[in-house]
């Protein structure tokens, strides 16, 4: 993985209101860096499941205390946002 960001853990181990938004916020810096470093993985991540370095990011998120499903969903959301931002820049 080309860039390493500390991933903030969830505020609580159990579900809580805003947990998914916290997961998105925790992963945003790393996804932004990976979108630049591995654009081909970004495209695959948007359409299927986290691929390449994005798959490793899921593992890092798990070690920080996030569930696999919520980390994957957050990464897919952020990947779509990154792709949308790139499309806006190049339109």
N, C-alpha and C positions, 0 to 999 in steps of 0.2 A: 504494500500500500504506500503510495508516494507521500502522502501527508498524514500526520497523526494528530488527531484532536482528542482531548479528553472528552469523554462522553459522560455527561451528568447523569447520575442514577435517578430513578423515580423517587418522588418525595416519600412514598410509602410502598411497602411490598404488595399490599392489596390494591384492588381497583379503587379509584377515587375520581371525582369529577375533574375533568381536565387532564387526565393521565395521557390520553392520546396526543393532545396538544403539547404536553411536556416532552413526549417522546420525539415529536417532530422538531421541537426547538433544540433538543439535545443532539439530534443527528444533522441538523441543517448545515453547520460549518463543514463537516466531513463530506457530505453529499455534494456541496458546492465545489469543493476541491476536486473530488472524484469526477464530477461532470466535465471538468476541464482536462483532467489527466487521462480519463478513460471514457471518451464519448461513445465508443462502441458498446461498452458495458452499460452505459446509461440507457441506450435504446433498448437493449435486451431487458433491462430491469423494468422499464415502463410497461412492456408488453407481456412479460411472463413472470419471472421471479428474479430476485436479486442475483446478478451474475458477476463473475470475476471479483474485482475488488469490492463491489457492493455486497457480495455474499460474505466476504470477510468482515465487512462492516456490521452485518447482522450478528456475527459471532462476537464481535467486540461489544455490541449493544447488549447481548445476552450476559456477557461478563460484568457489565455495568448494572445489571438487574432488570433489564427490559425483557419481555417475553418475545419469542421468535416471531409470533404472528403480528404483534404490534410494531416491532422494529421493521419487519418486512413491509407492512402497510405504510408506515411513515416514510420509508425509503422510496417506495413506489410513488407516493404523493409528491415528495420532494423532487424525484426524477421528472415527473410530469411538469412540475413548476419550472424546473431548470430548462427542460426542452421547450416549454412555452416561452420562456424568457429569451432563449436563443432564437426561436422563430421570430419573435418580435424584433430582435436586433437585425435580422437578416431579411425581413420583409421589405 
